Amino acid sequence: KSWEEVCPEGSTLAPDLLRGLAVEVPGPNNTTVVSRLSVDTLPTAPKQRLAELFRLRPEWAFDDLSVYLDDLLEREEWVAKSKRDLVLKFARQITKDGAQVFVGKL
């Protein structure tokens, strides 16, 4: 079902309200599906977490990806690093349709 079908009539739909709680992932027949995704359900190791994120969705905008990395930067080995440094250790940044996106390293 679409968001419009499951939300009460007159509701304003704002995908930003789901940041850190759910993501849009590829669905069947070239559709997009909103899937629940909480940081609590992801691996705690950075490499495994990013691998899982890229398994769920092959391309990420930095803002969409970064919400799932905040707790990793609190760890001793990453405390002085930026989120972008963490992502670039395990992913590649590419330009697609004029926008910068991150994809998993092969």
C-alpha positions as a printed Julia matrix, in Angstrom:
106×3 Matrix{Float64}:
  0.0    0.0     0.0
  1.11   3.56   -0.57
  1.56   6.06    2.25
 -1.57   7.83    1.12
 -3.6    4.64    1.57
 -2.47   3.94    5.13
 -2.37   7.46    6.58
 -5.49   9.18    7.94
 -7.22  11.51    5.52
 -5.79  15.02    5.64
 -2.43  13.87    7.03
  0.68  15.47    5.66
  3.23  12.9     4.56
  6.82  13.77    5.42
  9.48  11.11    4.8
 11.88  13.04    7.07
  9.73  11.96   10.02
 10.98   8.41    9.46
 14.69   9.32    9.51
 16.51   6.73   11.59
 13.39   4.56   11.85
 12.77   3.43    8.28
 14.27   3.66    4.8
 13.11   3.34    1.25
 14.52   0.17   -0.31
 14.12  -1.42   -3.73
 10.97  -3.5    -3.97
  9.52  -5.88   -6.53
  8.83  -4.75  -10.09
 10.99  -1.61   -9.85
  9.01  -0.22   -6.93
 10.22   1.36   -3.72
  9.2   -0.03   -0.34
  9.46   1.66    3.04
 11.14  -0.77    5.41
 11.65  -0.42    9.16
 15.31   0.1    10.0
 16.54   1.06   13.43
 20.15   1.5    14.52
 19.42  -1.02   17.28
 18.91  -3.78   14.7
 22.2   -3.15   12.87
 25.6   -4.74   13.59
 27.81  -2.8    16.0
 31.01  -3.23   13.96
 31.4   -0.46   11.34
 32.38  -2.76    8.47
 29.46  -5.13    9.05
 27.02  -2.27    9.61
 27.89  -0.58    6.34
 27.81  -3.93    4.52
 24.27  -4.49    5.85
 23.18  -0.97    4.89
 24.5   -1.41    1.34
 22.85  -4.85    1.15
 19.5   -3.21    1.97
 20.01  -0.33   -0.43
 22.88  -0.22   -2.95
 23.14   3.6    -3.09
 22.87   6.13   -0.28
 22.95   9.9    -0.08
 25.27  10.93    2.75
 22.47  12.52    4.81
 20.38   9.34    4.64
 23.33   7.14    5.59
 24.78   9.32    8.33
 21.85   8.87   10.73
 22.85   5.21   11.05
 26.45   6.04   11.99
 26.19   8.45   14.94
 26.74   5.83   17.64
 29.83   4.45   15.86
 31.62   7.81   16.17
 31.4    7.56   19.96
 33.83   4.65   19.95
 37.42   5.26   20.88
 38.88   4.32   17.48
 36.53   6.7    15.62
 36.13   9.56   18.1
 38.47  11.93   16.23
 37.15  10.99   12.78
 34.25  12.33   10.78
 31.28  10.35    9.51
 32.54  10.88    5.98
 35.92   9.32    6.93
 34.1    6.32    8.36
 31.93   5.89    5.26
 34.87   6.28    2.87
 36.79   3.54    4.68
 34.14   1.03    3.61
 32.4    2.66    0.61
 33.03   4.65   -2.55
 31.6    8.05   -3.4
 30.3    8.41   -6.96
 28.31  10.94   -8.94
 25.0    9.67  -10.26
 22.59  11.93  -12.12
 24.51  14.94  -10.83
 24.24  13.91   -7.16
 26.92  12.51   -4.88
 26.02   9.03   -3.56
 27.86   6.31   -1.71
 28.04   2.69   -2.84
 29.66  -0.3    -1.16
 33.19  -1.2    -2.13
 33.48  -4.29   -4.29
